[in-house]
Structures are given as structure tokens and as C-alpha cells.
């Protein structure tokens, strides 16, 4: 608060406060005196006239009553006068009264209300004698007085005092203002001078004052101004010097900024070129890989022995692994840009881990390492997650473990960490006995393009991206990854993996062996523990090798050194002396190890072997007839024929509809077919089905639009499983379809195993197709039979034009249906070629892609391997690279179509 304000408050506040207190006291005193005077006058008048009124009431003199009442009413301030008799009846009322009547008063009573007073007096009769002293009253008097005049007078007094206070305040304000101005003016001048000094105005000069204190103040301010003026001149000199130096620095920084901007633009262009190069390169690599995978599938449909089939499976898995590795750099880019999407599908952890371990079998065998997979029994199945990304993480960790381990073992463990409702957390670890890591190396291990030692990239290979991708993938899936290691003692990578378990249950035993005794020899402790646990789980009794007890099977776990000449003879003698079949588990491969003659029958498995391989081998050696395992027994059968399941096939291609219907042919299944989305909606409005197989690319309403329309029809259709059936699907398309309402995707040609799994998954039943899942793809017949089936005249080094054996397999074993499918395909080639040529001539990619996709879907069900591979490659190229570099593939496709048309007469003759 300023000095001026404080002076004003002091000169104004105290006098006005005293005046206000005196005014309040005056108002209260005046109002009290006025009210007491009114009350006294009212009571005295009432008491004075009460005897006369009582006498008039007693005698019944109405004129006198009225006269006395009017005389009373003429008193100033009275509003009404009322007389009542002893019975409470009103005898007289003068004036206006709004108050309610009351009972007779016992004594004089004054009632004070807000704006009126009410005096009630009893009227006693005149006492003429002593005998009349006890008579009752003759009535009472009720007088009402208006007190608003008192309130009005109080308000007038308050207004007068307020006006006087205002005049007094104005007078005091003028006096106080004059005094404060005289006192504070020199201080304000000094304050203004200091303000100008603070703003940099040092040219002021204050005039001396008469007062001694103010004179000293003005002198000091003038001296301060001179000092600041001198300091300003000195600072200006320094600023000019610093400005000159800064100008030189700014010119240097500007040159550096120009160079940095040029470097930044160059880096952006290089990054764009790199991204384009990586995308084009990955697409170009995928195309031949798809061809290799296609040839592997065709080769798998030929007559192969068991070992050749295993080798082919390893080649096929290696191709898939290579395709995954090609995507590593792209995955890293997507992860950095937060554009990677995760898939959600059912996963069998045992099969997934065995598959990853099998891909690294060759490297483990080459280094003579023990590669062991342990999936604990409490891990439920199936689980929901992204199998490709889990496969990618495990593949990288196992590959690193084998890469940096020269002796010892690599163990993969999968354990249940937590289970709450439908949420499961797995703990996966990969342990090795390799070179290990120091603490300093562990801190930078998960950084991009980094390895423990600079020489590791040259010695062991690798780009340093693998662990970075693993960490980011695991974090995207909601888990955490860590490492424990000691230099020279090995390393353990572990990570948690949250997953969903909507339909998960405890894994049932894969086989029941009816309690046989199995003699086990295995020097590697972890492998021995795994074998003993699995055999006991499968109801067998494992015994030690040196126990003298008859056994039905001998299992020998042999190291690479056990196949040396001196030990080879020893183990051969053991096998010859054992009167039961022998299962050899060799830590090596068939090319490097000399064979052992199995005198009493048996089999040889090469480590690492999968659980499925071990189950199949034990079935062959111990079970003379096929005994269904527990998982098969627990599968419910199809419902009775009286209550068949209803399936709907939606496909615009008639051969595809017919083939799917024949594949699903069963007395317990009722299959309906429609050829468009509109027909599917008409069908759905009339009836319901248990499952829909939906073609994606159809004219008019496509499969996705039809699915969304079906979902909106009713709650029953909203829950109905709808499976997409397509000849070609990219990973991003699959994710998009699942998000838009489809439940799963089935890729043509239809895999009986996948179809049976879908029936079991969504309908809870098993189908007759499951009986053929475990059988070889083709019967083992002679070469002449194969040559009779194939009607192609192509050279052996190329794919056959027509292969009815493949066609029959794709048609569910029905050769006549395969011939009909081929005929329909050949008859449609002219129209397909005409439209594809027109679309390519117009450079219209969507139309060309539609016709290529249609031809791809049709050829997937026919025994036309050459055409199927070419159209698959063409569709992949169109979806990844557009119309660039497809002209050569189109010409190859046209020539293949011409060769296929030329062979149609041979199909008719057959």
C-alpha cells in the first residue's frame, strides 16, 4: 500500500468511523424511544376507555359502544378496533384488520408483529356490590396499531445521517488529498527518477528540496545517474567489440549449417534409395523362393522314401527360414517406424519349437553339439499369438547360441510362468555353453549393428540386427528379454511371452504305449532326462542300460565318437546280442556316420529329433496295430446323420465349388453352394449354417463385403465362423481380413490337414479327412503306374504340363473329378487369355490382377503343375511390383496355356 493511500486512510477512516458509530447509536436510541412512547400511549388509551366500553357492553348500549370505539380509532396510528362479547362473538369492528381472531385473553396482552401491534384487553363489568365480584367478564377489546410509521421514521433518520456522513467524508477527502499531495510529491519525483534510471535514461537531474531528508535523497539519485552513465559508455565499448567477434562466429556457423543441410538432404535421399532397394530386393528374392517352395511341394507329392522326405522337409523349412531372414531388415525398418502388425492365430508350442530346432539340426550335427528342446507339460495348448514372430525370435537366439558354441550343448526351455483365466505368460530361454559375455558387452548387446567384439562379425558372421529385432518384437508382443552370462562359461537368453488361451487345455499324451519296459542308454544328462520323462508320460517304464531285466526296446543315444572303428564293433555286438528292436539316437547325420545293422529291427533317428518323429518311431516299433492316442480319442465324432452340420460354400467359380463340395462330402455334412455374395445373402435370410467357406475375390460383392453384410443380419450370423478361401494372400491382407470380420484364411489348394483342423477348431468335430493326414501324400506304386498317370510329354527337368496324380490328390483322391476339373480349366483358358491381354494392353492393373487371381484359384485344384507355378509367380510379382517386368512372365504363361490346351484331347480319350 502506498504512502499516499495510507495518509488518505488515516485522515478519512478514523473520523468517518467515529461518525458512523455515533449515527448507529443515535438510530438505535431514537427507534427505541419512539416504540416505547407508542406502547405507553396505546396502553394508557386502552386502559382509560376499557371501563366505559365494559359498561356499554353490559348495558347493551350500541350507540355508546360505537361512539367510544370511534373516539379510540381517531387516535393516531390505530388501524382497527374490535369488540367481542363473552362468548367470543364480534360485536363491533371499525377500520381494516387482516389479523386472525384469537381466544379471549385472561389479562391485558400486547402482541408485537412485523408491521402491527395488537393490544387485547378484557372488559370487566362494573362492580356494584360485593355479590357481583365473582361474575365473569362481559367481553374483550382488540386494538390493532400500525407501526410502519415507526419504521419510516427510522429510515428517514438513517438517510439524514448518511447524507451528513457523505458531506463530512467529502470535506475530509479534500483536506486529506491536499495534505498527501504536499507530502508525497517529492517522493513521487524521486521514484520517477529511479524508474528512468532503471529504463536506461541517465540524463536526469533532480532539483534540491527545502527539507533536509529530501535534499539528501535527490543528491544521491543524481550521483547514481552519473555513475550509470559512465558504466553505459564502458559497456557500449565492450558490446561493440563482442558484436564484431560474434559476427565472425555467425558467418562460420552459417557455413556449417549450409553444409549440414546438404548432408541431411543427402542422407534422406540415401535412406529413400536404401528403402527402395531393400523393398525391391526383398520382392525379387521372394519370387524365386516361391518357385523353390513350389518345386519342393511338387517333389513332396512324388514317391520318396522316409529319409528323402525328411531331407525335403528340411529344405522346405530352410526356404521358409530364408524368406523370413530376408524380411529381417524390412522388419527392423517397420519396427523403427512402428508399422509392424502382429498376427493372432492358434499355436502349438511343441510343434513350433521342434520346427525351429529342426532348422538348426545341420549346424548342430556339424559341430557335434547337443541341441535339446524342453517344453514343460504344464504349458497349455493351443495358445493364441504370432507364430511367425515367435519363430523368428527363437530362430535368431538358437542360431546365435550355435554360432558361438564350439563344444557342449544348446538347450531350449519353454515353461509356464503365470496363468490367470485366459491369459498365459510363458518363460522361454535358450542356454548354451559357448564363449559367454562380459558385463560391458551385455549392456550394449541389444543395440542395432553391435556385436560383443568387432572381430565377431568377421569370425562368426551376422549384421548385429538380430538381437535388436528380437528385443523389439518381444516388447511389441508385451514381453521382456534379458541375458545372463559369464565370460567363458556360456550364455542364457530368456524372455517372457504373454499369450491368450481361449481354448487351451493341458496337453494330452501323444501316445499310449501300454506299459512296455524300455532299456535306455544316453550319456548326455539333459537328453536322458527328457527321454525318461517322455517315456514315463507315454506309460512306458525306462530302465538303465546295465539293469538285467528283459525289455521290449533298446534306445541307444550314441555320440559321434561312438561310430569310430573300435566303438562301432562294440555297439554292433550289443545290438546283435539284444533280442529286441533297437532305436539309435545318433548325434550326427547319415552322411558322416557309418550305419549299424539292426539285427532285430529298429530305426535310426538323428539328433535333434522332434517329438512327433519319436512318437511315430515308437508306434512303428512297439505297436503292431494302430492304437489311437488319447488326443484322437478325445476328439468328438461328427454328429449323427439325422442332425448333419450345415456348411455354405460361396465361390463364383463353379469347378472350385464342386471340388470343395466333393472334399467335404460326408453323410454327416450338408453342403450348400452359391455363386455370389448376393445369393449368399438371400440364402442367409432363409436359413442358418454352422460354417461358411467364403471366396474373397468375386464380382459384385467381394468376400469381405459379403461377410460384413452377413454379420449384420442377426446375432446367429454374427457368431457364425466364416473362413476366407483364396489362392493368394499377403501377410498384411490376412491381418486386414481378420480385422474386417473373417475368422481364418484357407489358401488354395486346400490342404486336407488345415481343413480338418478348421472343422475341429470351429465346429468341435473330426472329419474323415483326418484319417488321411498321417498317410503319405501318394501311394508307393511303381514307376510304370506313375508314367501311365502322367500324360505330359515334357522333359524330365521341367514341370509336367498335366499330372493327374497331383490332381487326384488335390481332388480328395477322385481321379474322375480331377479330369473334369482339368477340362473345365482348359475350356476357360481362351477367355482368361483374351481378358489378360486386353488388361495388360491397357495397363490396367486391377483388371489384370483379377483375371490372374481367378486363374490362380482355378489352377490350384487341378493337376497342371506348370501352369500353377507360373500363375502363382505372376500374381506375386503383380502384387509386389505392379506391372513392371511382368511381360516376360505373361508370355511364359500364354505358352503354358497353349501347351495345356493342346493336351485336352488326351484327357477325353482317357
BELCOR-V375613 format. One record per backbone hydrogen bond with DSSP energy under -0.5 kcal/mol. NH is the residue of the N-H (numbers start at 1). CO is the residue of the C=O. Records with the same first field share a line. If there is no record, write none. Layout:
# BELCOR-V375613
NH->CO ; CO
This chain:
# BELCOR-V375613
6->2
7->3
8->4
9->5
10->6
11->7
12->8
13->9
14->9 ; 10
16->12
17->13
18->14
19->15
20->16
21->17
22->18
23->19
24->20
25->21
26->22
27->23
28->24
29->25
30->26
31->27
32->28
33->29
34->30
35->31
36->32
37->33
38->34
39->35
40->36
41->37
42->38
43->39
44->40
45->41
46->42
47->43
48->44
49->45
50->46
51->47
53->49
54->50
55->51
56->52
57->53
58->54
59->55
60->56
61->56
62->60
65->61
66->62
67->63
68->64
69->65
70->66
71->67
72->68
73->69
74->70
75->72
78->75
79->144
80->144
81->94
82->142
83->92
84->140
85->89
86->138
88->85
91->83
92->83
94->81
96->79
97->95
109->120
111->109 ; 118
112->110
113->111 ; 116
117->145
118->111
119->143
120->109 ; 118
121->141
123->139
124->122
128->126
132->129
133->130
135->132
138->123
139->123
140->84
141->121
142->82
143->119 ; 141
144->80
145->117
146->77
147->115 ; 145
148->115
150->147
151->147
152->148
153->149
154->150
155->151
156->152
157->153
158->154
159->155
160->156
161->157
162->158
163->159
164->160
165->161
166->162
167->163
168->164
169->165
170->166
171->167
172->168
173->169
174->170
175->171
176->172
177->173
178->174
179->175
180->176
181->177
182->178
183->179
184->180
185->181
188->184
189->185
190->186
191->187
192->188
193->189
194->190
195->191
196->192
197->193
198->194
199->195
200->197
201->196
202->200
215->211
216->212
217->213
218->214
219->215
220->216
221->217
222->218
223->219
224->220
225->221
226->222
227->223
228->224
229->225
230->226
231->227
232->228
233->229
234->230
235->231
236->232
237->233
238->234
239->235
240->236
241->237
242->238
243->239
244->240
245->241
246->242
247->243
248->244
249->245
250->246
251->247
252->248
253->249
254->250
255->251
256->252
257->253
258->254
259->255
260->256
261->257
262->258
263->259
264->260
265->261
266->262
267->263
268->264
269->265
270->266
271->267
272->268
273->269
274->270
275->271
276->272
277->273
278->274
279->275
280->276
281->277
282->278
283->279
284->280
285->281
286->282
287->283
288->284
289->285
290->286
291->287
292->288
293->289
294->290
295->291
296->292
297->293
298->294
299->295
300->296
301->297 ; 298
302->299
304->302
309->305
310->306
311->307
312->308
313->309
314->310
315->311
316->312
317->313
318->314
319->315
320->316
321->317
322->318
323->319
324->320
325->321
326->322
327->323
328->325
331->327
332->328
333->329
334->330
335->331
336->332
337->333
338->335
339->334
340->334
345->385
347->383
349->347
352->348
353->349
354->350
355->351
356->352
357->353
358->354
359->355
360->356 ; 357
361->358
364->360
365->361
366->362
367->363
368->364 ; 365
369->364
370->408
371->369
372->370 ; 410
374->412
376->374 ; 414
379->376
380->378
381->505
382->347
383->347
384->500
385->345 ; 383
387->385
390->386
391->387
392->388
393->389
394->390
395->391
396->392
397->393
398->394
399->395
400->396
401->397
402->398
403->399
404->400
405->402
409->407
410->370
411->431
412->372
413->411 ; 429
414->374
415->427
417->415 ; 425
418->425
420->423
423->420
424->422 ; 499
425->418
426->424 ; 497
427->415
428->426 ; 495
429->413
430->493
431->411
432->491
433->409
435->404
442->438
443->439
444->440
445->442
447->444
449->464
450->447 ; 464
456->453
457->453 ; 454
458->454
459->455
460->456
461->456 ; 457
469->465
470->466
471->467
472->468
473->469
474->470
475->471
476->472
477->473
478->475
479->474
482->494
484->492
486->490
488->435
489->486
490->486
492->484
493->430
494->482
495->428
496->480
497->426
499->424
500->384
501->422
505->381
507->377
513->538
515->539
518->516 ; 541
519->553
520->543
521->555
523->557
525->523
528->524
529->525
530->526
531->527
532->528
533->529
534->530
535->531
536->532
537->533
538->534
539->536
540->535
541->516
542->540
543->518
545->520
547->544
549->547
552->517
553->517
554->581
555->519 ; 553
556->554 ; 583
557->521 ; 555
558->556 ; 585
562->559
563->560
564->561
568->564
569->565
570->566
571->567
572->568
573->569
574->570
575->571
576->572
577->573
578->574 ; 575
579->577
581->552
582->601
583->554
584->582 ; 603
585->556 ; 583
586->584 ; 605
587->558
588->586
592->589
593->589
598->596
599->597
601->598
603->582
605->584
607->586 ; 605
614->610
615->611
616->612
617->613
618->614
619->615
620->616
621->617
622->618
623->618 ; 619
624->622
631->509
633->629
634->630
635->631 ; 632
643->640
644->641
645->668
647->645 ; 670
648->691
649->672
650->648 ; 693
651->649 ; 674
654->652
657->653
658->654
659->655
660->656
661->657
662->658
663->659
664->660
665->662
669->666
670->645
671->669
672->647
674->649
680->676
681->677
682->678
683->679
684->680
685->681
686->682 ; 683
687->683
690->646
691->646
692->721
693->648
694->692 ; 723
695->650 ; 693
696->725
698->696
701->699
702->700
703->696
706->702
707->703
708->704
709->705
710->706
711->707
712->708
713->710
714->710
718->714
719->715 ; 716
720->716
721->690
723->692
724->744
725->694
726->724 ; 746
734->730
735->731
736->732
737->733
738->734
739->735
740->736
741->738
742->737
743->722
744->722
746->724
748->726
752->750
755->751
756->752
757->753
758->754
759->755
760->756
761->757
762->758
763->759
764->760
765->759
766->636
770->767
771->768
772->769
773->770
774->770
781->779
786->782
787->783
788->784
789->785
790->786
792->802
798->795
803->863
804->789
807->803
808->804
809->805
810->806
811->807
812->809
813->808
814->808
815->813
818->814
819->815
820->816
821->817
822->818
823->819
824->820
825->821
826->822
827->823
828->824 ; 825
829->825 ; 826
832->828
833->829
834->830
835->831
836->832
837->833
838->834
839->835
840->836
841->837
842->838
843->840
844->839
845->843
848->844
849->845
850->846
851->847
852->848
853->849
854->850
855->851
856->852
857->853
858->854
859->855
860->856
861->858
862->859
864->862
866->800
868->864
869->865
870->866
871->867
872->868
873->869
874->870
875->871
876->872
877->873
878->874
879->875
880->876
881->877
882->877 ; 878
884->881
886->883
890->886
891->887
892->888
893->889
894->890
895->891
896->892
897->893
898->894
899->895
900->896
901->897
902->898
903->899 ; 900
904->901
906->903
907->903 ; 904
908->904
909->905
910->906
